[in-house]
Amino acid sequence: MEFEWHDEKRKSNIEKHDIDFLDAIQVFEEGHFVEDRTREEDEEERKAAIGPLPEEDVPGHW
């Protein structure tokens, strides 16, 4: 899987949630649960996952 993001969004996520996208890759690669959440209105592919980070399991959406 390939990941990309805007650096400003990454910084904002660190400030808001104390989770760096660089670390969050692990959630998506090793997720315990993945659910398809594709939007019907524009068919944008979306997923939800719960996966490990060093301190805890966290939810992730992409």
C-alpha positions, 0 to 999 in steps of 0.5 A: 500500500502506498501512502501520501499526505499534505505535510500541513495535515500531518502536523495538524493531526499530530497537534489534534490527536498526538498521532503522526501519519508516519506511525499510523501507517502501522495501523493500516498495514497491521489492522485487526479490523478493516471495513469498507466505507466507500461513499455512495455519492462520489464512490470515493474509496474509504476504509476504517481500521483498528490497529496497533501503535506502540502504546495502544490500539487506535482507529484509523480512517482512509 
